[in-house]
């Protein structure tokens, strides 16, 4: 059974439509769920955790590493309280930054990692019309000197703790370049280590 088939099966078992699941997970339309179920779209780590939470299973079960659905305590994984747009706006206000300032801070990282971040894209992230993909989120976090998790809206300290900026950059870019299966493996390993 593929990842998408598991999502579809669990969604139907819970009696949810694609639209209802999309709304519970935080997507704006059912097309995202339709593409996931058709295995035409991968999901981020946070999306995988949200899907697992809504479908009453674990991320490992969704990616096919568990044959039975173990119970997992998700109370420690609080949902994002803010959006990327909220966080970017907060940083701009607190640091008196303009969009052009953020683009200038991002430029060396974009060049180093071959990522294109332009004014139009940044404007859409700040307005909340578009959520940045993993690679661009990593670039923004590195350029602004904040943790990627904080930038995504989770209630964690904004600064990266315990690692040097170089370590954080290397880890962020390695994760950003992983496909969804490798990210899911990483999540499963983290779950084992946290038990």
C-alpha positions in Angstrom: 0.0 0.0 0.0 1.4 3.4 -0.9 1.5 6.5 1.3 -1.4 8.0 -0.5 -3.5 4.8 -0.3 -2.9 4.7 3.5 -4.1 8.3 3.8 -7.2 7.6 1.7 -8.0 4.4 3.7 -7.7 6.1 7.0 -9.7 9.1 5.9 -12.5 6.9 4.7 -12.4 4.9 8.0 -12.9 8.1 9.9 -15.8 9.1 7.6 -14.1 12.2 6.4 -14.3 13.8 2.9 -11.2 15.1 1.3 -12.4 18.6 2.0 -13.0 17.9 5.7 -9.5 16.3 6.0 -8.0 19.3 4.2 -9.6 21.7 6.6 -8.6 19.8 9.7 -5.0 19.6 8.5 -4.9 23.2 7.5 -5.0 23.1 3.7 -7.1 25.6 1.8 -8.6 23.2 -0.6 -9.3 19.5 -1.1 -7.0 19.3 -4.1 -3.9 19.0 -1.8 -5.5 15.9 -0.2 -6.5 14.5 -3.6 -2.9 14.9 -4.9 -1.5 13.3 -1.7 -3.8 10.4 -2.0 -2.8 10.0 -5.7 0.9 10.0 -4.6 1.4 13.1 -6.8 2.4 15.4 -3.9 4.8 14.8 -1.0 4.2 16.3 2.5 6.5 18.1 4.9 7.4 16.9 8.3 4.8 19.1 10.0 2.1 18.1 7.4 2.9 14.4 8.1 2.5 15.0 11.9 -0.8 16.9 11.3 -2.1 14.1 9.1 -1.2 11.5 11.6 -2.8 13.5 14.4 -6.1 14.0 12.5 -6.2 10.3 11.3 -5.4 9.0 14.8 -2.2 7.2 13.9 1.6 7.8 13.9 3.8 9.3 11.2 5.6 6.0 11.0 2.3 4.1 10.3 1.4 6.6 7.6 4.7 6.0 5.8 4.3 2.2 6.2 6.9 1.4 8.8 4.4 0.1 11.4 1.9 -2.6 10.7 -0.4 -1.7 13.5 -1.4 1.7 14.7 0.3 2.4 17.9 -1.0 5.2 20.1 1.2 8.2 20.2 0.9 11.1 22.7 0.8 14.2 20.5 0.0 16.5 23.4 3.7 17.5 23.5 3.5 18.4 19.8 1.5 21.6 20.1 0.1 22.9 16.8 1.6 25.9 15.2 0.2 29.0 16.9 1.4 31.5 14.3 2.0 31.4 10.6 5.2 32.1 8.6 3.6 35.4 7.6 3.1 36.3 11.3 6.7 35.5 12.1 8.1 37.4 9.1 5.9 40.4 10.0 7.0 40.3 13.6 10.7 40.2 12.6 10.3 43.0 10.2 8.6 45.1 12.9 11.0 44.2 15.7 14.2 44.7 13.5 12.9 47.5 11.3 13.5 45.4 8.2 12.0 46.0 4.8 11.5 43.3 2.2 14.6 44.4 0.4 16.6 44.1 3.6 15.4 40.5 4.0 16.3 39.7 0.4 19.8 41.2 0.9 20.3 39.0 4.0 19.1 36.0 2.0 21.3 36.6 -1.1 24.5 34.9 0.1 22.5 31.8 1.3 20.5 31.7 -2.0 23.8 31.9 -4.0 25.5 29.2 -1.8 22.6 26.7 -2.0 21.3 27.6 -5.5 17.9 28.7 -4.3 16.0 31.5 -6.0 14.1 33.9 -3.7 12.7 37.0 -5.3 10.7 40.0 -4.1 7.4 38.6 -5.5 7.8 35.3 -3.6 8.8 37.1 -0.4 5.8 39.4 -0.7 3.5 36.4 -0.9 5.1 34.8 2.1 4.7 38.0 4.1 1.0 38.4 3.1 0.3 34.8 3.9 -0.9 34.0 0.4 1.8 31.4 0.0 3.7 29.3 2.5 7.4 29.0 1.6 8.6 25.5 0.6 11.2 23.9 2.7 14.3 25.2 0.9 13.1 28.8 1.0 12.0 28.5 4.6 15.5 27.2 5.5 17.1 30.2 3.6 14.9 32.7 5.4 15.6 31.1 8.8 19.4 31.1 8.2 19.4 34.7 6.9 17.3 35.9 9.8 19.1 33.9 12.4 16.1 32.2 13.8 15.1 28.5 14.1 13.1 27.1 11.2 10.6 25.7 13.7 10.0 29.1 15.2 9.6 30.7 11.8 7.0 28.1 10.9 4.9 29.4 13.9 5.6 26.9 16.7 5.9 28.0 20.3 9.6 27.5 20.7 12.4 29.9 21.3 13.3 31.9 18.1 17.0 31.4 18.5 18.7 28.2 17.4 20.0 26.6 20.6 22.8 24.1 21.2 24.2 24.3 17.6 26.4 26.7 15.8 24.9 28.7 12.9 27.0 26.6 10.5 25.6 23.4 12.0 22.1 24.6 11.8 22.6 25.7 8.2 24.1 22.3 7.2 21.3 20.4 8.9 18.5 22.7 7.6 19.8 22.4 4.0 20.2 18.6 4.3 16.6 18.2 5.5 15.3 20.6 2.9 16.9 18.5 0.2 15.4 15.2 1.5 12.4 13.6 -0.3 9.4 12.9 1.8 10.4 9.3 2.4 13.7 10.3 3.9 12.1 13.0 6.0 9.6 10.4 7.3 12.5 8.1 8.2 14.1 10.9 10.1 10.8 11.5 12.0 10.6 7.8 12.9 14.1 7.8 14.3 13.3 11.0 16.3 10.2 9.3 17.7 12.3 6.3 18.8 14.9 8.6 20.4 12.3 10.6 22.3 10.7 7.5 23.9 
